[in-house]
Amino acid sequence: MTATKGEFFNPAKLSSRDKAEATDHTARAIIAAEASARDKKTEKLRALRLQQAAEGAEASPPPAKKRRSTAKVAKRRS
């Protein structure tokens, strides 16, 4: 069996409108997938942040730091 040109190439050419629609459809699908992934990541991070805040509230607050007493400054002799 011999390979012919018709088997490898599409004999019907797409119109510019069809090409534009295909490109638009593909671009919108990619943008929607990225937005969905971003929303999932945002929800996951929000849940982790709320969980950390709840754990932080349960733990006792850190002890207050003691203030240093002010040291007396020695006067210089000229």
N, C-alpha and C positions, 0 to 999 in steps of 0.2 A: 504494500500500500504506500503510495507516494503522498508526501505532505504537500498541501497546496496553500496558496496565499490566503484563501478564504478561511482556513481553519485557524490561522494565527491572528488575523486582524479582523476587527469588527467592520463589516462593510458599511453599516449605517453610521453616519457621523452624528454626534450629539449636537444639538443647537446650543448657541451660547446661553440661552435661557435655561436649558436643562443642566448645563455645566454649572451655572450660577446657583441654581436650586440645590444641586448636589453638594456644592461647596458650602452653601448656607446651612443646609441640614447637618452636615458633618461638623461645622464650626459650632453650631448651637448645641449639638450633642456633647461635644467636648466641654463647652462652657458649663452646661448643666451638670456634667459629671464632676467637674472641678468644684462647683458650688456645693454640690451634695457632699463631697468629701470634706470641704471646708466646714460645712455645718456640723457634720458628724464629729470632726476634731474639736470644734468649739464646744459642743455639748459635753464631750468627754473631759476636756480641760475644765469646764465649769463645774462638773460633778466632782472632779478631784480637788478643785479649789474649795468648794463648799465642805468637802469631807475634811480637808486640812483645817479649815476654820473651826469646824465642830470639834476636832481633836484638840486644837489649841485652846478652845474655850474650856474644855474639860480639865486640862492640865493646870496646875497652880501657876500663878504669875511668878516670874523670876524675882528673886529677892532684890530689894532696892539697894542701889549702890550707896556706900557711905561717902559723905562729902569729906574732902580733905580740909584740914584746918589751914588757914592762910598762914603762910610762913612770913616772918618778919624780914623785911629787906634791910640789909646792912647798908649804912651810908658810907660812901667813899670819902676818903680824906684826900684833899687836894694838895 
